[in-house]
Amino acid sequence: MQSFLVKTENFSGPMEKLLELVEERKMDITALNLAEVTTDFLDYTRYLETLPREKGGEISRTIADFVVVAAKLLLVKSKYLLPELPLSKEEEIEIKDLEIRLKIYQEFKTSAVSFLSVWNSSNRSFSRELFQNRPPLFFPPEKITILDLLASVKNLSETTFNEIKEENMPRPKAFSIQEKIVELLERIKSVSSVRFRDIIENKKKGEIIALFLAVLHLIRDHFVFVNQGENFSDIEIKEKKKST
């Protein structure tokens, strides 16, 4: 049995291992070559089953994934060992699907290496060779005119406006300061005094601002007077009695 090194803290999945076995033999990804590595893949799966399960189920879940792929590989190998073995349409699709999935995985893995190389480099910009290492510039088609650009911007604006209807856009509720002045006056007359904290309780920010401005208007017009014991303490609002 071939020996394997398993890194449980960064566990690789079955497609990673299958690709590794194929690439070790420098083979192309074909159904025939997948049949060639089936035995090694099964040996690796059996080895996983001998590992301790103290990783919170991580290894157990991975083994289940390996078993699924192993079953497909056995199907592949059976086909090439017994050419006359009849396979259902679903089984034929499974064999082809495994081959395609492994090719896609290989492309992603190769691309990941390239992206990592670019990411770790100091230069992460991309350009056509014609504009490489040149300052940014606007390079319009030869026959374009300012009217063409204006028409394009207008068309883009109209398209955006039609896609996002103004009446469908969420808007914060508007609060009238005049309405809040009337509301405050009615409340103060009924209870003679009120605390600002009680007025704004459970109110949203926009309404709190409107209420505060309403209080300032009432102070300015001498309808109420306020008392605040110390900085940042609650404000008491009282009706200002008219002198006779």
PyMOL commands that set and color helices and strands:
alter all, ss='L'
color gray80, all
select helices_A, chain A and resi 8-10+14-24+31-36+38-48+58-81+89-120+129-131+146-163+166-168+177-191+196-199+205-220
alter helices_A, ss='H'
color red, helices_A
select strands_A, chain A and resi 193-195+224-227+236-239
alter strands_A, ss='S'
color yellow, strands_A
deselect
rebuild
show_as cartoon
